[in-house]
Amino acid sequence: MKNVLKFLLSIQLKHSKFVQQVNGFTLIELLVGLLMAFLVLTPLLGFMVNILSTDQKEQAKANSEQEIQTAVDYIANDLQQAVYIYDNTALTTNSNTVPASSGIKDQIPPSNITPGCNSSTCQPILVFWKRKFLTSAITLSNSTTTNTKDDTFVYSLVAYYLIKDGNATWSNAARIARFEISDGVLAASGTTTGTTGNCTGYPNDTYIDTSHCPNAGFQRFNLNLASAAGLTQKMNSWTATASTAYTQQASVLIDYIDQTSIGSTLPTCPTGTLSYGSYMGFYTCVDVANTTAQVFLRGNALARLQTSNFDYSSNNQSYFPTASVRVQGRGYLFSK
């Protein structure tokens, strides 16, 4: 009996050791396993973080490149309708009674304030007159139906601005805004449509109806100004309507424009004269005689990724996509 008990006890002890070996790990084994997992997962985690960071940077670059090209295309389409483009002298000189030394600086925003452009942080870079196309604006007088309308053109003053301020709505980089004021649709001579002075601020003009009035502040340029010699002096003598303040919004066209200071070394123009502000993100070369402008834009993808230290340098130039276009206006102004 004693031998049987010894035999059963030995079997139980062997079985217990087997279960312990199969169902558990020692503390040393666990520590070794954790160390091995750490050594394997840490490089993988760093690799994944690097991939995600690279993807974010490439996406920021791609977005900036696409937006810059879209903005250049938009400005180019706008410029194609230009009939006259102002140079930097006109944009930095105030209006006066001597046409030879007159400019339009105090006639346009921000000197003549408008919503979205009312301080010195809003700098005019490209300003021009164009013919604006209006669809179905004029009712045909000889038509047998009242709803037959024809298209027409009116003159518009368009200005593109480079803005860098502390507005929290936009990025810490610069942005480009567009401002436009247009003429209304004048009634044709001899028609009964419209009444003289039917648009506020224009007592001597007759427009087809009150829904086709000029934008506030608009005034047509005078090509018959006797004291001015040549087209440039006549256009530089243009003034806004003094009785009506601007109400048109300077609408943002594109954000994340390079805000790096333009410095003392100015960009050079292949042709024409340089028109520029305080920053490298937007400048133009204007040839007034040929109604031609070359537009240069430079974006800032780095400003999408960080809130400071995002100025341009040779080490991070891949984050600053550029685009340019040279456009000649299709319109023409004849001056005696």
Disulfide bonds with the S-S distance in Angstrom:
Cys117-Cys122 1.94
Cys199-Cys213 1.91
Cys269-Cys285 1.97
